[in-house]
Amino acid sequence: MAQTERTEYVFTVKEYGEGTPWIMLEGLRETLTCLGHGFLGLDLKKGTDLTKAREIAAYLNKHVAGIAYTKIK
């Protein structure tokens, strides 16, 4: 038996360290309960600059409707 959760997220560019970009998934209304009080993030390949990270986030925001997690029991 499987149980699936779905919700809407927005992809936001953040930086860590000395300006290394990454993309954070921020829940628009609620987050997936399986995450608890955490969040999901996407680490980008080495050499990806802030401009490219913003382009990637914009593309994801335009084409991704939501995130799903399925737990197999």
VEXZA-804406 format. One record per residue (C-alpha): residue number from 1; residue in one letter; x, y, z. Coordinates in nm, 4 decimals. Example, Ala and Ser with C-alpha at 12.3 -4.5 7.8 and 13.67 -1.06 7.14 Angstrom:
2
<node seq="1" type="A" x="1.2300" y="-0.4500" z="0.7800"/>
<node seq="2" type="S" x="1.3670" y="-0.1060" z="0.7140"/>
This chain:
73
<node seq="1" type="M" x="0.0000" y="0.0000" z="0.0000"/>
<node seq="2" type="A" x="0.1273" y="0.3481" z="-0.0831"/>
<node seq="3" type="Q" x="0.0380" y="0.6872" z="0.0594"/>
<node seq="4" type="T" x="0.1154" y="1.0028" z="-0.1404"/>
<node seq="5" type="E" x="0.1310" y="1.3639" z="-0.0238"/>
<node seq="6" type="R" x="0.1296" y="1.6534" z="-0.2718"/>
<node seq="7" type="T" x="0.1679" y="2.0269" z="-0.2270"/>
<node seq="8" type="E" x="0.2755" y="2.3377" z="-0.4151"/>
<node seq="9" type="Y" x="0.6242" y="2.4801" z="-0.3816"/>
<node seq="10" type="V" x="0.8118" y="2.7767" z="-0.5190"/>
<node seq="11" type="F" x="1.1797" y="2.7479" z="-0.6117"/>
<node seq="12" type="T" x="1.3892" y="3.0271" z="-0.4577"/>
<node seq="13" type="V" x="1.7618" y="3.0927" z="-0.5081"/>
<node seq="14" type="K" x="1.9669" y="3.1110" z="-0.1897"/>
<node seq="15" type="E" x="2.3421" y="3.1276" z="-0.1261"/>
<node seq="16" type="Y" x="2.5718" y="2.9553" z="0.1203"/>
<node seq="17" type="G" x="2.9402" y="2.9769" z="0.1992"/>
<node seq="18" type="E" x="3.1094" y="3.2392" z="-0.0119"/>
<node seq="19" type="G" x="2.8201" y="3.2950" z="-0.2523"/>
<node seq="20" type="T" x="2.7535" y="2.9403" z="-0.3745"/>
<node seq="21" type="P" x="2.3970" y="2.9337" z="-0.5100"/>
<node seq="22" type="W" x="2.1435" y="2.6617" z="-0.4340"/>
<node seq="23" type="I" x="1.7680" y="2.6371" z="-0.4805"/>
<node seq="24" type="M" x="1.5320" y="2.6103" z="-0.1848"/>
<node seq="25" type="L" x="1.1834" y="2.4640" z="-0.2205"/>
<node seq="26" type="E" x="0.9474" y="2.6810" z="-0.0172"/>
<node seq="27" type="G" x="0.5940" y="2.5586" z="0.0500"/>
<node seq="28" type="L" x="0.3283" y="2.8005" z="-0.0704"/>
<node seq="29" type="R" x="0.0663" y="2.6890" z="0.1808"/>
<node seq="30" type="E" x="0.1880" y="2.3881" z="0.3701"/>
<node seq="31" type="T" x="0.4854" y="2.1586" z="0.3453"/>
<node seq="32" type="L" x="0.4909" y="1.7839" z="0.3126"/>
<node seq="33" type="T" x="0.4367" y="1.6376" z="0.6593"/>
<node seq="34" type="C" x="0.7195" y="1.3884" z="0.5986"/>
<node seq="35" type="L" x="0.9619" y="1.6843" z="0.6119"/>
<node seq="36" type="G" x="0.8606" y="1.7826" z="0.9641"/>
<node seq="37" type="H" x="1.0102" y="2.1246" z="1.0286"/>
<node seq="38" type="G" x="1.2720" y="2.0834" z="0.7536"/>
<node seq="39" type="F" x="1.2874" y="2.1789" z="0.3890"/>
<node seq="40" type="L" x="1.4156" y="2.0497" z="0.0570"/>
<node seq="41" type="G" x="1.6953" y="2.2085" z="-0.1413"/>
<node seq="42" type="L" x="1.8697" y="2.1499" z="-0.4717"/>
<node seq="43" type="D" x="2.2485" y="2.1694" z="-0.4842"/>
<node seq="44" type="L" x="2.3633" y="2.2933" z="-0.8222"/>
<node seq="45" type="K" x="2.6663" y="2.1684" z="-1.0123"/>
<node seq="46" type="K" x="2.9982" y="2.3331" z="-0.9350"/>
<node seq="47" type="G" x="3.0485" y="2.6452" z="-1.1441"/>
<node seq="48" type="T" x="2.6796" y="2.7394" z="-1.1641"/>
<node seq="49" type="D" x="2.6654" y="3.1146" z="-1.1078"/>
<node seq="50" type="L" x="2.3879" y="3.3175" z="-0.9482"/>
<node seq="51" type="T" x="2.2445" y="3.4292" z="-1.2842"/>
<node seq="52" type="K" x="2.2187" y="3.0705" z="-1.4099"/>
<node seq="53" type="A" x="2.0695" y="2.9599" z="-1.0752"/>
<node seq="54" type="R" x="1.7971" y="3.2225" z="-1.1145"/>
<node seq="55" type="E" x="1.7261" y="3.1008" z="-1.4688"/>
<node seq="56" type="I" x="1.6946" y="2.7425" z="-1.3417"/>
<node seq="57" type="A" x="1.4614" y="2.8484" z="-1.0589"/>
<node seq="58" type="A" x="1.2468" y="3.0494" z="-1.3025"/>
<node seq="59" type="Y" x="1.2241" y="2.7503" z="-1.5374"/>
<node seq="60" type="L" x="1.1229" y="2.5199" z="-1.2504"/>
<node seq="61" type="N" x="0.8627" y="2.7696" z="-1.1253"/>
<node seq="62" type="K" x="0.7147" y="2.7906" z="-1.4741"/>
<node seq="63" type="H" x="0.7033" y="2.4150" z="-1.5408"/>
<node seq="64" type="V" x="0.6656" y="2.2348" z="-1.2060"/>
<node seq="65" type="A" x="0.3124" y="2.2322" z="-1.0627"/>
<node seq="66" type="G" x="0.3935" y="2.0669" z="-0.7304"/>
<node seq="67" type="I" x="0.6017" y="1.8187" z="-0.5354"/>
<node seq="68" type="A" x="0.4889" y="1.4712" z="-0.4318"/>
<node seq="69" type="Y" x="0.6249" y="1.2211" z="-0.1820"/>
<node seq="70" type="T" x="0.5044" y="0.8615" z="-0.1783"/>
<node seq="71" type="K" x="0.5641" y="0.6403" z="0.1225"/>
<node seq="72" type="I" x="0.5469" y="0.2665" z="0.0585"/>
<node seq="73" type="K" x="0.4077" y="0.0772" z="0.3549"/>
